[in-house]
Amino acid sequence: MNPIENYGELMWKIRSRFDVIEALRQSDSDPFSRAESAAFHGRKIVEAIAFACLVAVDNGLKIIPRDAKGQWNAEAIFKNLKSKNITALPSPSNIRQATLEEQMTDGANVTIEGIPEKRLTTEELIEIYKRLHAWLHELNPYSYQGHSEFYTQKSGTLWADLEKLHLFIERHFISIRGAAFFCVLRDTQDRKTKVIPLTKQEA
């Protein structure tokens, strides 16, 4: 697949996992089991975001760092790109038609507006990834006195982390050297996941 097909496939999978998380949130089944399952999907979402960063790098630089290409661990991918000074994180954003003034001044047809309050840093994504991992192992009975204690201590943070991930990725822009994608997980018209390729035009 080419980069836009790769990116679209990853975003569709992320959207599907958020749909499952929402169904789990609304379910009346055992709270611990719901949270445990949601954490599993959340961890995979972070991994898909890391893979999406690699696709964006491929789209902009036409090459992926060899020591990151075969990785599956999101933390390792994020750290690898950062160590090479490659900034490749999605930026929560809205897209709109450019105003007449913007068209006259910048020659732009559309304007991307960032949403700073929804952004996550590389370090924040890694910390969320680590917290989600804590749900994926059977509890050691010498560490917690049952699932109820673990759930009470960690469920609030879990659901908050999943909401942060959703706000971070639901509408975003990602760009490397002027080659970019704008993505919506659920289009307002038909609710489909869409990825739009964008290219920076030099004035």
C-alpha angles and dihedrals in degrees: 000000000000119000097268091050090047092049093046092051091051092048092049089052092048090051090050091053092050088052089055091047090052091050089050091049091055096042121107093215125115108314095222093050091049092050093045091052092045090052090053091055091042092056090050089050091057089049091050090050089053091050089048089056089055090051090051089051090050090049094050105031097028089226137073121214105262094227091054100043097080096037123118099178111095094207091054092049094049092047092045093055093044092050088057092048091245109150106203110147125132113252116214104238149154125228124214141162112279116252119245089256091052091049091051095043103037104017088234126151095192135026126215113210117195123222103215096186091063097051124115125199125224089256093051092050091051092050091050089048091053093047091051090051090062089070095055099074130070110258118261105233089216091059102042132024094229138314093290093065092048092048093049092051100043112022096085092055091044096057091042091052092050090051091050090053091050093051090046097055108024093091116009149150124217125184139178118184094336096311107112149166129212113201137188119188091204118022112218092230106046102004091236125139110252136185120194119196114223131188125198112238116214115229 
